[in-house]
């Protein structure tokens, strides 16, 4: 089987590629190599005869048509997206262009290819999205996102992803394009780009600088180990029912403050400070505009229909993640110099301030 993965040089995309190739699948990695991409994520598979790389932008329709024609994939796994909420507050236009127009271009390229090749029965277009499209949940632990939760996006990022989800469903209903969709909770693990919360905390702690927590740290997220997510995505892509969506969650809810405290405790044990504890560096900062209070997924559909459930607990996953960052400074150190990394973004300042 040949799988076309968009955004394959990113955090989740590279995990999908590594896992798919370990299962013997051929993979085409389509990536524009924007600021968050890192081909080093794929160094372990880059020389394989099963791997091909195409540097292309999903905003470029002609480039997409060429990739489909040359590689003729059996499955498309569409992960390419602008995904950092703080960046979407500062520069929403990029999110509209990539997440909405880019997904439209992918759908049209896939539809053209599918029709020209006689609508092969084994073709699938898997659109990977986020739980953020559902908005914010109350604190009641019994209330969870399901596949039927109404959409209520509250940031430019989540709004653009919600729009792309609707486009995918429309192409299925109108044109019969064979699609599946998935919406995931917050991912973490090795190769996580160092502008997201968990790597920020680890790397700031190692540098002995403030560990920033938005607001009072009470915002709750459901954390999903990236390799568990990759496993679920391959199941959805190959066995999910056409036209159906699947929520993928880690069943590991933590407040942001609890999460940071957990990371500090692991670092205290693995690499103690000369004086004091890492939690001494925790600093509460002004909250992000429109910061959703809680995300949490009910993954019963994927569990019951496809037999998937997360295999890594939050305790195991955080330990694995911290150890990986401690052992892989050569990977993360060059990324700290990239545009915007290490700076506070999304403060809703006026342009030019």
Number of C-alpha atoms within 10 A of each C-alpha: 12 19 26 25 25 25 28 32 26 27 22 23 26 26 23 26 27 22 16 21 17 11 9 11 16 21 27 24 24 25 24 18 17 12 13 20 19 20 14 14 22 19 11 9 16 15 10 12 9 15 19 16 16 16 13 20 20 27 19 13 17 13 15 21 17 14 18 19 15 9 14 18 22 18 22 24 25 23 23 26 24 21 18 17 21 22 19 21 21 17 17 17 13 17 25 21 17 21 27 23 20 21 25 20 19 24 23 17 21 25 20 16 19 21 12 11 11 8 15 13 9 10 20 24 26 27 25 23 25 19 28 27 23 22 21 21 16 14 15 8 10 8 13 16 22 20 20 9 12 11 16 14 20 17 21 23 27 26 22 26 29 22 18 24 23 12 17 23 21 14 18 19 13 8 11 14 25 26 25 25 25 23 24 24 26 20 21 24 25 22 22 22 22 21 21 16 17 22 22 19 27 23 22 18 23 16 9 13 14 17 22 20 20 16 16 14 19 16 20 23 23 21 26 26 26 25 23 21 26 20 18 25 26 18 15 27 24 16 13 22 16 18 19 14 25 26 24 33 30 27 19 20 21 20 17 20 20 15 21 23 17 18 23 25 17 19 22 16 10 13 14 15 14 6 6 10 15 27 18 13 17 18 15 15 13 11 14 16 13 10 16 18 16 22 26 31 24 19 22 18 16 21 16 10 13 16 11 19 19 19 15 17 15 21 12 11 20 22 18 15 21 22 16 14 20 16 10 12 11 10 14 17 11 9 18 16 10 11 10 12 17 16 9 11 19 17 14 13 10 7 7 4 5
